[in-house]
């Protein structure tokens, strides 16, 4: 059992603040505790992820899992922490060997392991770029939106298993081309 760290982002209006998602797995009665000022939707992640990891074909650790969302004085809201917590659990339980130190991870995970559209991607991608991260990892449904922010590699996946296979180097997700908004704006009358 071990410790893993994945980076995510909290939104305060249109500004993003870096959040470290730390997962420690150690011996004890099976249980997941989430600390670090999570709202009810974030606390419910433990139930969603238990089902999602098992239904996606992974082992859920039969141990004590502690999730710390740091800094503790920044409020964490919504289901967008599902994906970073899931990846950190897989890394800490030795089911995924990858380095995500250059990536911001954000996204909601469905009970079957599918990755769902997540709100607030543009400010998260802008924060990732501003903080010097090289990649953003998120649901495929958000990939085009994140690609609007240049200078970031966008890794978009439809489900947890596909993402894990990509991160482990076993399979490759299709690249998301960087796009820029039309400087002229929308056509008149549209």
Long-range contacts (C-beta under 8 A, 24 or more apart in sequence): 1-25, 1-26, 1-27, 1-61, 1-63, 1-92, 1-93, 2-92, 2-93, 2-94, 3-92, 4-87, 4-88, 4-89, 4-91, 4-92, 5-88, 5-101, 6-84, 6-85, 6-87, 6-88, 6-91, 6-100, 6-103, 6-105, 7-84, 7-100, 7-101, 7-103, 7-104, 7-105, 7-133, 8-80, 8-81, 8-84, 8-104, 8-105, 8-106, 9-104, 9-106, 9-124, 9-127, 9-128, 10-74, 10-75, 10-76, 10-77, 11-77, 11-120, 11-123, 11-124, 12-74, 14-123, 15-123, 15-127, 16-123, 16-124, 16-126, 16-127, 16-128, 16-130, 17-74, 17-127, 18-127, 18-131, 19-69, 19-70, 19-71, 19-74, 19-76, 19-81, 20-68, 20-69, 20-70, 20-71, 21-67, 21-68, 21-69, 21-81, 21-84, 21-85, 21-88, 21-105, 22-67, 22-68, 22-69, 22-70, 22-88, 23-65, 23-66, 23-67, 23-68, 23-85, 23-88, 23-89, 23-91, 23-92, 24-65, 24-66, 24-68, 24-92, 25-61, 25-63, 25-64, 25-65, 25-66, 25-89, 25-92, 25-93, 26-63, 26-64, 26-66, 27-63, 27-64, 28-63, 28-64, 29-64, 30-61, 30-62, 30-63, 30-64, 31-64, 31-65, 32-65, 32-66, 32-67, 33-64, 33-65, 33-66, 33-67, 34-67, 34-69, 34-85, 35-66, 35-67, 35-68, 35-69, 35-72, 36-67, 36-68, 36-69, 36-70, 36-71, 36-72, 36-76, 37-69, 37-72, 37-73, 37-74, 37-75, 37-76, 38-69, 38-76, 38-81, 39-75, 39-76, 39-77, 39-78, 41-77, 41-78, 41-79, 42-69, 42-76, 42-77, 42-78, 42-79, 42-81, 44-79, 45-79, 45-81, 45-82, 45-85, 48-79, 48-82, 48-109, 48-110, 48-111, 49-82, 49-85, 49-86, 49-89, 49-109, 51-111, 52-82, 52-86, 52-109, 52-110, 52-111, 52-112, 52-113, 52-160, 53-86, 53-89, 53-90, 53-113, 53-160, 55-111, 55-112, 55-113, 56-112, 56-113, 56-159, 56-160, 56-161, 57-113, 57-161, 58-90, 58-95, 58-160, 58-164, 59-93, 59-95, 60-89, 61-89, 61-92, 61-93, 65-89, 65-92, 78-108, 78-118, 78-119, 79-108, 79-109, 79-116, 79-118, 80-106, 80-107, 80-108, 80-118, 80-119, 80-120, 81-106, 82-107, 82-108, 82-109, 83-107, 83-108, 83-109, 83-115, 83-137, 83-138, 83-139, 83-160, 83-163, 86-160, 87-137, 87-163, 87-164, 87-167, 90-164, 95-164, 96-164, 96-167, 96-168, 97-168, 98-167, 98-168, 100-137, 100-167, 102-133, 102-134, 102-135, 103-133, 103-134, 103-135, 103-136, 103-137, 103-155, 104-128, 104-131, 104-133, 104-135, 104-136, 104-137, 105-136, 105-137, 105-138, 106-136, 106-137, 106-138, 107-137, 107-138, 107-139, 107-142, 108-139, 109-160, 112-159, 113-159, 113-160, 113-161, 114-158, 114-159, 114-160, 115-139, 115-140, 115-141, 115-157, 115-158, 115-159, 115-160, 115-163, 116-141, 117-141, 117-142, 118-142, 121-145, 121-146, 122-146, 122-148, 122-149, 125-149, 125-152, 125-154, 128-152, 137-163, 137-167, 143-176, 144-176, 144-179, 146-176, 147-176, 147-177, 147-178, 147-179, 148-179, 148-180, 148-181, 150-178, 150-180, 151-178, 152-178, 154-178
